[in-house]
Amino acid sequence: MTTPLDILHFLDHAFLVKREDTSDSPYNGNKRRKLHSLLTGHCGTPAKIISCGGNQSNAMLAIANAARELSIPFHYYTRRISTFLLSHPSGNFQKSILAGARFIESKSPCEEARKNAGTEDLFLPTGIAHPCAEQGIAMLAMEFVEQLGTSQPVGLYMAAGSFTTAYYLAKHIPENFQLRIVSLAEKKIRSPFPETPFPTERIEQIPLPFSFPFGSLHDAVPSMYNRLKNAGIEFDLLYDVPAWLALEHYRFPENEAAVFLHGGGLEGNETMLARYRQY
């Protein structure tokens, strides 16, 4: 399960990239970590799995694959699916259908999904923001310690959506790590669990250099995507590439190892690239 650290020379800096995209399983990136407990039987055996979100979500596809592997029904609540997508399935939507996902359209998908989850079901909120995600992310923190030690200062850079990975990394990484987050879906860092505050020690939020709604398109993204790919590593267009746009304007501390956590999610680039070609 351990993923390598590869050197990426970019932005006049030598980064170590935690290659969470290199798994040869149906899961990669933080979704693989978040689903580890479920896949290894440490999160119970639910009657069915229920989740919600966008109809091209990477989390959706990862959960669909996990449900198929575990032979558990998967119900996914989403907003209205376009007639075109229904008649011409593509990307993660098509792959999730093939994995056995049942789609349920709703004006309030997450509210309805939570309401319809029975006591024997497992409800996974958007981004798999669930306590079952902790075990796999704690293992990721242990890998960082094994690969980088506990003495040298480390700046750990990452994109964040639901903050679940960031939340559990902040809980488990040692004191020589400084977590630096580029938030894509929220303006401010928040806890994925309202009853538990985010551990704010050794955490910095790096702002985006411009404002655009999460999931929308921006002229600067394809150029940065190609620059990164030409430098040797492909990143996903929804989270990691915008995060690199923020890092382009960031002043990196001296005498600190700069590590970027690859979020995986390359399966989502198919539909994102198609959107950009029409942009």
N, C-alpha and C positions, 0 to 999 in steps of 0.2 A: 504493500500500500504506500510505502514511502516514495515521494516524488522528488526529483532532483532539483538542485539549484544550478541554473545556467547563467553564465555571464552575458549581459547585454550592454554593449557600448552605445549609449544614446544620450542625447542632450548634453554632450561633453562630460559624461559621467559614466562610471562603470557600475552597473546595477547587477545584483544577484536576483534572478527571477525564479520564484518558487513555481515550478512547472506543474500546476494542478490540472493542466490540460492534457497531460501525457498518458493518462490511464487508458488501457485498451478495453475497459469494460463499458457497458452502456451508460455509465455515469462518470462525470469528471467534474473538476472544479469544486466549489464549496457545496454543491448539491450532493456529491458523493460523500463528503464528510457528514453533512446533515442527516443523510439517510443511513449511515453506517449502523446506528443502533437498531433501527427498524429491520434492516436486512440481516442482522446477526441475531435477531430474536430477543433483543434486550428492551424492546418497546411494546411487548405484548403481541397478541395475534388478533387484530381487530376484525370485526365482521365485514366492514368495508372501510375504505379510506376516502375521505371527503376533503376537497380543497377548492380554492377559488383564485381567480386572477385573469390575466390576459390570455387570449387564445393562441398566442405564439410563445408563451412563457417557457423558459428553460426548466424552471422548477416543475412545471406541469408535466413535461416530458420525462423528467427524472422520476417523478412519483409514479407516472404511468408504467414505466419500465420496472420499477420496484414492485408495484402491485401485480404486474404480470408474473414476475419472478416468484412472488410469494403466493400466487393464485388467490389474490384478494380483489374483489370488485373495487373499481375506482370511479367515483362520481366527481365531476369537475364543473363548478358553477362559474359562468362567465357572462359578460354582457352580450347583447345581440350579435350573432355571427352573421357577417355579410352573406348575401345570396351568392356572390361570386366565390367566396371561400368555401361555402358549403358545396357548390357545384364543381369547384376546382381546388380540392384540398391540397395544401402544400406545407412545407416546413414542419415545425414542431406540432402543428395542429394535425397534419396528416399522420405523422409518426405516432402521435398519441392515440389516434383512432386505431391504427394498426396494432398498438399495444393493448387495446381493449378499453380505453377510457370512454366513459359515457358523459357526454356534454349536456349540461342543463343551462339554458339561457335565463337570465334574470336581470331585472333593473338594479337590484342590490345583491350582487352575487355572494359576497362574503357574509353579509348579514343572513341571507337565506341559507347558505351552506352551514353556518354555525347553528342556526335554528333547527335544521333538519338532521344534524348529526345525532345519532342515538347514543345511548350509554355504552353500547358495545362497539361503536365506531371510533375511528381515529380522525379527528379534524386537524388538518395541517393548514394553518393560515398562510397567506401570501408570503413567499420567501422561506417557507418551512420554518417559520418563527415559532418553534415548539421546544420544550425542554428535552425531547428525544434527540435534538441536534447536538447537545452538549458533548456527548461521548466522542463523536468523531472529530469535533473541533478541538477538544482537549488533546486528542492524539496528534493533531496537526501542530499544536503548540509544543508537544514533546519532540516532534521531528525537528522543529526549529532549534530547540535546545541541543539535540544530538548533532545537528549540522553546524551550528554557529557558536555553541557554548554559552556560558553565563558571565563572561568577563568583558568582552569587547562591547562597546556601545553599538546598538543596532536600531536603525530607523526602519520600521516595517510599514510600507505604504500599500494601501488597498482602496478599491472602490467599494461603496456600500449602498445597499438598497434598503433591506429590512433591518439592517444592523445586527442580525443574529450572529453572523460569523464574527463581526467586530466585538460584540458583547462577550462572547465566550472566549475569544482570544485575549481580550483585556483581562478576563478573569484568570487565565491560565499561563500567560507568558511571564517570564521572570523579569526582574527589575532592570536588567540591562537593555530591555526592549522599550522603544518609544513607538506607540501606535499612531500612525498618521493617516487620517481617513478623508477621502473625497466622497462627499455625500451626493448621490445622483437623484434620489427620489424625494429627499427631505432637505429643508434649508438648514436644519440644526440636528446635531446628533441627539438621538433619543433612544431610550430603552425599548426593545421589542416586547418587553413584559411590563405593563404599566405599574404593577405592584412592586417591581424591583428597580431601583435607580441604576443608571448606567455607571459603571466604575470609571470615573473621569480622570483618575491619576494616570499620568504618562500617556495622555491622549491629546492629539491636536487635530483640528479640522482644517483642511486645506480647501479654500473656496474655488469654485469654477471661475475662469476668467470672463465668463459671460453667462447670461441667464437664458435657459430654454427649457420648456416643460419636459419632464422625464418621458422618454420614448419618442420624442419628436426628432426631426432631422435638423442638422446644422452643417453649414458649408465646410467648417473646419475639420469635421470628423473623418471623411474619406481620405483627406490628405494625410492626417496623422496616422490613420490605419495603414496606408501604403508605406509611410516612412518607417513605421515599426516593423512591418512585414519585410521590407527591404533590409532592415537591420538584423533580421534573422528569426523573429518570433511573431506569430499571428495572435492578435488579441480580439476579444469580442467587441462589437461596435456599440453595444448598449451601455456597458459599464466601464470596461477597462480603457477603451480608447478615449472617452471623455476625461477619465481620470488622468491619463497621460497629458492631455491638454492643460489640465490644472498644474501638473508637475513642471511643464515647460516654463511656467512663470514663478516657480518656487525656488527659493534659495536654500540649497541643501547644506545642513550643518557639516562642518569639517570633522575629521577624525571619527567618522561614524560609518559603519557598513550600511549601504542603502539596499534594502530588499523589497522587491515588489511581489505581492501575492497575486499570481495569475488566477483570475476568477473562473477559468474554463469557459463554458458557454459558447464554444465555437459553433455548435449546432444551430444556434440562432442567427449566425451570420448569413445563412442562405437567404432568409426573407429580408433581413436588413439590407443586404447588398442589392436585392431586387428593388426595394423601396428607393434606395439612393440612385439607382439607374433611371428611375422615373422622376427623380426630384428636380 
